[in-house]
Amino acid sequence: MALSTERLGLFNADKPMENRITDLGPRHFWQYFPPVIQNNYGKWQYHEILEPGILVHVSETGDKVFTLRCGGCRFMTVEHVREICDIADKHCDGFVRFTTRNNIEFMVDSQDKMEALKKDLMSRKHVSGSYKFPIGGTGAGVTNIIHTQGYIHCHTPATDASSMVKAIMDDLFDYFQGMTLPAQVRVSMACCLNMCGAVHCSDIALLGYHRKPPIVDNEVLDSVCEIPLVIAACPTAAISPTKTEDGKKSVKIKDERCMFCGNCYTMCMALPLSDLEGDCVTVMAGGKVSNRISPPKFSKVVIAALPNNFPRFPETCDAVKKIIEAYAADANKYERIGDWAERIGWEKFFEKCDIPFTEHLIDDYRLQYDTYRTSTQFKFTEAAWNVSKAVGGID
Amino acid sequence: MAFEPKEVQKELKYEELRIYSDEELNNYTEEELKDFKIKHDIPMCEDLESGPWPSFVADAKREALHRRKLADDRMLIERDVVEDLLGQLELSFEHGETHWKHGGIVGVFGYGGGVIGRYSDLQDQFPSIAHFHTMRVNQPASKFYTSDYLRSICDLWEYRGSGMMNMHGSTGDIIFLGTFTEQLEPIFFELGHKLQQDLGGSGSNLRTPSCCIGKARCEWSCIDTQDMCYELTHYYQDELHRPAFPYKFKFKFDGCPNCCVASIARADMSYIGTWRDEIRIDHEAVRAYMGGEIAPNGGAHAGKDWGKFDVQKEVIDLCPTKCMGMEDGKLVIDNKECTRCMHCINVMPRALRPGTDTGVSILFGAKAPILEGAQMSLLTIPFIKCDPPYDNIKENVIEPIWDWWMEEGKNRERLGELIQRQGIKKLLEVLNIPPMPQMVREPRSNPYIFWKKEDVPGDWDRDINDYRSRHKR
């Protein structure tokens, strides 16, 4: 039965509950597995990365599946998805898969098919020159950046996502197509602290951040927001009730208590925070989710603020590159960025990455004590000599 | 079929479902695309068309051109929705601020989630995106598709929506980006009736669960991640569609401790496959790795010369528990000391494999920083066997946790925050489990124990006169 073309399709606005089907859930996964996956489900023995972006998995049945991983934009149009379908139909019997990190995976069951597919993928370019399906994102390299909506669809962002990701991946393209790093580097991007992308455990995390307290829209606040909920939404108790000169109920903000989390704006549209100069990019590093060797770790703030320099964020791109290059030059094989920073000491991380250490990087929130160093084990770096000089300890 | 769906799956054939003809689908040439200018001036957006990485702007422009060339009656929302989106994006770059309004409650009848209302605050300038609502479509577990399904989705979404989407959103859904209120119900009806496909979660609901690739194409998965994800998503449809929780709740299923879907960082309830017997060793393959016949780590480091593989340095010395060694030229593992970090298995996948007595570890409470700071999940259930339909997990773990959270959780309090507010002790009570040292990195260093009356011998009601009989004021 064809998809409907009438304006309201099968929906009868006069009887909205008529013929309503609910709670169907997702479709079943098994029908979407290509035969080689169905036949070898649970029987895979090992895998190999044949070249960056190309994996072979070998089953105990002797079957092999070759996977070509391509970078994808999370934002894509139906035109792009149709092209993906064309490729899937041409080479993969109509099957395709997407990864958690927005990559596209095409699978075939022989080396010959793999070579043909590879050639096809690399030949497809947008008219402006960028690859449509660059192959890469495996092993000790940089894979696709997971990210959030930004200006494309979100009402709370402190920066844009798709543009920043495009700019950074252009810069890191060789790392996407190579496997030259000590271990994988997972870069993630979220446009505000809500972190719908959950970037807080990434090797490198880029975070949009507001830096100006909310503007209070006294005119409408009481009519569009629940004042007690707004007050309760503030984690630092910076918001209190007040009355405007003309007697309207509203709230006031204690600016010095604001940490710019934006939770009040989430609760109340009359408290916008965004600002051309105030909003910035915060860079975090050293997190991971894998349990391999060391436990999962949070990313740490290493650069408090870089400018929202649209559309290509040159300062942010440079910072990411600097961290990756220092890491590539110095870390041991298998060491993630966080493991490396912990081994050499964070003081050395800042020295080697040539990133200035500022007071903003020292925690002053609730669990700050957990980050205090209460030991005489430290390394001398320029930052340390500066303290010694400042107190007259050395010349 | 190795796994059966809950209900018979309608076979979807694009040839039967399609809206657009081949001619309509191929309605512009590469030359036209090269010369194509959208109706707004977008120099900053166009700057993002160059460079090797796939350009979302270049992609958006071809959809814009495609829509321009479709006949008037071949789409139900505005033709230039893509052009207006790019126009507004350009202006957002200029202003350094988003131009989407806050909120807007829209949805489909009977559901409290799955649709996110969105309106432009520049409706006069960009009328085609005046409404730009999102719909979340619940993806099949681990995101395998057929082109028949995807093409059908594309036709539906181009006809009734913007033709722009996310493959996929962070939580895992297919995201339909941008349609008008009028089309929400018709799209929902088409999805349900024609494609046998439901929406995903949003709001204070169970959010769309997601999982790693699992046993479908990974040798390390200890559990059937897709099946667990499918079963629990279906079983808890009510919780997914009808908000009854204090805030969002996420399930994520990782097949092994490598955590490819990042459940430990993102899920209120993280399911991570593990094993309780011994790592399987193929000694011959170990020797092949040592002899340099097989590239370590599946060839992940092939881009740089790291020197000859050294099993001592690269595996044994990096083992976090130092439970491995060579004895008489043979690799030995003291499995009871192993914490299953996966490093040795990752390095020598052909030689070492997870055990076969498998189950999941369940951890609770991960979340992003809002509000009390980011949290990772707390190891709570060390090991639980998981066989379909997973009743032991539903009845003994999920439901008691939800009952507690729904009873005690404050508005917009995630489970991880409730655990912190009421303590692990309360969590033990809720799950009716004893404490174990594995729940903490180390025991407490302060002795401020909240003793309960019943833990202490004698009564807490004491007579001051009795005390004074022994101690003068």
Interface residues (C-beta under 8 A of the other chain):
Chain A: M1 A2 L3 S4 T5 R7 L8 G9 L10 F11 A13 P16 M17 N19 R20 I21 T22 D23 L24 G25 P26 R27 H28 F29 W30 Q31 Y32 F33 P34 I37 Q38 Y41 G42 W44 Q45 Y46 H47 E48 I49 L50 E51 P52 L55 H57 V65 T67 G71 G72 C73 R74 F75 M76 T77 V78 E79 H80 V81 R82 I84 C85 D86 A88 D89 G94 F95 V96 R97 F98 T99 T100 N102 I104 M107 H126 V127 S128 G129 S130 Y131 K132 F133 P134 T138 G139 A140 G141 I146 T148 Q149 G150 Y151 I152 H153 C154 H155 T156 P157 D160 S162 S163 K166 A167 M169 D170 F173 F176 G178 M179 T180 L181 Q184 A190 L193 N194 M195 C196 G197 A198 H200 C201 L229 A233 P235 C261 N263 Y265 T266 M269 P272 S274 D275 L276 E277 D279 V289 S290 N291 R292 I293 S294 P296 F298 N308 F310 P311 R312 K333 Y334 Y365 R366 L367
Chain B: M1 A2 F3 E4 P5 K6 Q9 E16 L17 R18 I19 L25 E30 L33 K34 M44 C45 D47 L48 E49 S50 G51 P52 W53 P54 S55 F56 V57 A58 D59 A60 R62 E63 H66 L76 V82 L85 Q88 L89 S92 F93 E94 H95 G96 E97 T98 H99 W100 K101 H102 G103 F109 G110 Y111 R118 F132 T134 N138 Q139 P140 A141 S142 K143 F144 Y145 T146 S147 D148 Y149 L150 R151 S152 I153 C154 D155 L156 W157 E158 Y159 R160 G163 M164 M165 N166 M167 H168 G169 S170 T171 G172 L177 G178 E182 E185 P186 I187 F188 F189 E190 G192 H193 K194 L195 Q196 Q197 D198 T208 S210 C212 I213 K215 A216 R217 C218 E219 S221 D224 Q226 Y230 T233 H234 Q237 D238 L240 H241 P257 N258 C259 C260 V261 A262 I264 A265 R266 A295 N297 G298 G299 A300 H301 A302 G303 K304 W306 E314 L318 P320 T339 R340 C341 M342 H343 N346 V347 P349 R350 R353 A368 P369 I370 L371 E372 G373 A374 M376 N411 R412
